[in-house]
Amino acid sequence: MSSPAATSDLRAVGALFRLRGRWTGGAPHGSGHIHDTFLATADDAGRPVRYALQRLNERVFPDLDAVTENIARVTAHLRGREDPSDGFRTLSPVAARAGGWLARDDAGAAWRAFEWIENARSVDVARTPAEAREAARAIGLFHRRLADMPARSLRETIPGFHDTPRRYEALHRAIERDAAGRLGDVRAEVAFALAREEPAGRLIAGWRAGRLPERVTHNDTKINNILFDENTGRAVCVIDMDTAMPGLALYDIGDMIRTMTSPADEDERDLSRVTFRLPFHEAILRGYREGAGDLLTAAERAELPFCGRVITLETGVRFLADFLSGDVYFKTARPGHNLDRCRTQFRLVEEMERAEGTSHSTFIIGH
């Protein structure tokens, strides 16, 4: 089978899974960095049903069995703790006809399927503090409902994913190799990153010292991984759990701060649009506490003023290393795409540094 860039190829992919109803169509959907996602539709005795089909990136996730096992464990745990009164739903994988949750097409590509969350939408940028608060409430609830799940019952799908010193090691290798001959174009960005290398390791240092507890975490909490009810605006589901694995709650909180406090897109070229919106920061912390309750320890709360900056810097370092390596990890849509992404992260770090001391994060999240 050819690569399913055309919707006609998707029907054969859909037939690999136990989808209900008669196939009626499919089309590309979303803007993810890693996998290719398609929206499939079917007719189930006159009732339309929809599914997400995803062609998986095995270069990024070479151990798909670990990814699949983690998602199955996490979604089963969450489903066992659902409360119908809050309207919060759990992602539901669809079984493959051959067994398990993965299927391969005739070309050998790996696929999976999920039931579509109906009457829900995603957004790429937090538009209001209320929207950021809702998204953070969802992640807080996610953490609280998984709090009694042993973190080490999950496998690391990407070892060292938020190990910031390890990300810096990769940057140093990329600088040394300069595989794409681009180092001369990014001297300023390299200097910016290296000047902040030591403080960037504070979260992982806290974990290694035993001060910060390991939890089951999502590890990719940008706002388009939370779905909102189309009518009420309430957060209804956390999606994209490929990186659900052992981690720190501060990773997820920091990534929300990274992705929701600036109005600019992650690849914005006009850096004047990259700002740190303090009301959004405080809304995130309030929303998180609404969902998580008193889950965080005193040591975790002490790192709240810094976790957003650490994760933002780490993400910029990852984009910079990928740019220097020739764009081998993140999907790109134009020349210099990863460099644009890097620059938005570093500008946001600068904005966070300017705002340091103006947020009442510890007060908001609890004493």
Beta strands, then each sheet from edge to edge (+ up, - down):
strand 1: 22-28
strand 2: 36-44
strand 3: 47-55
strand 4: 103-104
strand 5: 110-115
strand 6: 120-121
strand 7: 215-217
strand 8: 226-229
strand 9: 235-238
strand 10: 245-247
sheet 1: 1+ 2- 3+ 5- 4+
sheet 2: 6+ 8- 9+
sheet 3: 7+ 10-
end
